[in-house]
């Protein structure tokens, strides 16, 4: 059974930082490109960042470059998203999942709210 458990969200002021974590299970984690997605209020879910199997290649949505950093630990089956310089437009529920594949399973996500 594929499972994703996201954590680390919260309420922060503009300019603040958060580090999200996602523990994955039920599949061979190291064999998959992993990504962080987010769903802002009233909008579609979108891919924010992805990381290759060996961490050699990362992708970041243009609006997050220079502020977000994605990393993974294949020994712990965990992917991380370090978010600095947070802006109100980063407010969303953040999810992790595989990229380029589909297990048909999503976690609960973790809420990130950026507000003064």
C-alpha positions as CSV (number, residue, x, y, z in Angstrom):
1,X,0.0,0.0,0.0
2,X,1.5,3.3,-1.2
3,X,1.5,6.0,1.5
4,X,2.7,9.6,1.7
5,X,2.8,11.4,5.1
6,X,3.6,15.1,4.8
7,X,4.5,17.3,7.8
8,X,6.2,20.6,8.8
9,X,3.6,23.1,7.6
10,X,2.3,26.0,9.7
11,X,1.5,29.7,9.9
12,X,4.5,32.0,9.2
13,X,4.9,35.6,8.5
14,X,6.1,36.9,5.0
15,X,9.8,36.3,4.8
16,X,9.8,33.3,7.1
17,X,10.9,29.8,6.6
18,X,9.6,26.3,6.9
19,X,11.0,22.8,6.2
20,X,8.5,20.3,4.9
21,X,9.1,16.5,5.2
22,X,7.4,13.6,3.4
23,X,7.8,10.0,4.5
24,X,6.9,7.6,1.7
25,X,6.2,3.9,1.9
26,X,4.8,1.0,-0.1
27,X,7.1,1.3,-3.1
28,X,10.8,1.4,-4.0
29,X,11.5,5.0,-3.2
30,X,14.9,5.2,-4.7
31,X,13.6,4.2,-8.1
32,X,11.3,7.2,-8.5
33,X,11.6,10.8,-9.3
34,X,9.9,12.6,-6.4
35,X,8.1,15.9,-6.3
36,X,6.4,18.4,-4.1
37,X,3.0,19.7,-5.3
38,X,0.8,22.4,-3.9
39,X,-2.8,23.4,-4.1
40,X,-3.6,27.0,-3.3
41,X,-7.2,27.9,-2.2
42,X,-9.6,27.5,-5.0
43,X,-6.9,26.5,-7.5
44,X,-5.6,23.3,-9.2
45,X,-2.8,21.3,-7.7
46,X,0.6,22.2,-9.3
47,X,4.1,20.8,-9.3
48,X,6.4,23.0,-7.3
49,X,9.7,21.1,-7.3
50,X,11.1,17.7,-8.3
51,X,14.2,15.7,-7.7
52,X,15.8,12.9,-9.6
53,X,16.4,9.4,-8.2
54,X,20.0,10.2,-7.3
55,X,19.4,13.9,-6.5
56,X,21.6,14.9,-9.4
57,X,18.8,16.9,-11.1
58,X,16.2,19.2,-9.5
59,X,13.5,21.3,-10.9
60,X,11.9,24.3,-9.3
61,X,8.8,26.3,-10.4
62,X,10.1,29.6,-11.6
63,X,8.4,31.6,-8.8
64,X,10.2,29.6,-6.2
65,X,13.8,29.7,-7.6
66,X,16.2,31.1,-5.1
67,X,13.8,30.5,-2.2
68,X,13.0,26.8,-2.2
69,X,15.3,23.8,-2.1
70,X,14.2,20.2,-2.6
71,X,16.3,17.2,-1.3
72,X,15.8,13.6,-0.5
73,X,17.2,10.8,1.7
74,X,16.8,7.5,-0.1
75,X,17.9,5.6,3.1
76,X,15.0,7.1,5.0
77,X,12.5,7.1,2.1
78,X,12.0,10.8,2.7
79,X,11.8,13.9,0.6
80,X,12.2,17.5,2.0
81,X,11.3,21.0,0.9
82,X,13.2,23.9,2.5
83,X,11.2,27.0,1.9
84,X,12.8,30.4,2.7
85,X,11.6,33.9,1.9
86,X,8.0,32.8,2.0
87,X,5.4,35.0,0.4
88,X,1.6,35.1,0.8
89,X,1.2,33.6,-2.6
90,X,3.0,30.4,-1.3
91,X,-0.1,29.7,0.8
92,X,-1.4,26.3,-0.1
93,X,-1.7,22.7,1.0
94,X,1.6,21.0,0.1
95,X,1.7,17.3,-1.0
96,X,4.5,15.0,-2.1
97,X,4.2,12.3,-4.6
98,X,6.1,10.6,-7.5
99,X,6.5,12.4,-10.8
100,X,6.0,10.8,-14.2
101,X,4.1,7.9,-12.6
102,X,0.8,7.5,-10.8
103,X,0.0,5.3,-7.9
104,X,-3.4,6.8,-7.5
105,X,-2.7,7.7,-3.9
106,X,-2.2,11.1,-2.2
107,X,-1.5,11.9,1.4
108,X,-3.4,14.4,3.5
109,X,-0.9,17.2,2.7
110,X,0.4,19.8,5.1
111,X,-1.0,23.4,5.2
112,X,1.3,26.3,4.7
113,X,-0.1,29.7,5.5
114,X,1.9,32.9,4.9
115,X,0.3,35.9,6.5
116,X,1.1,38.8,8.7
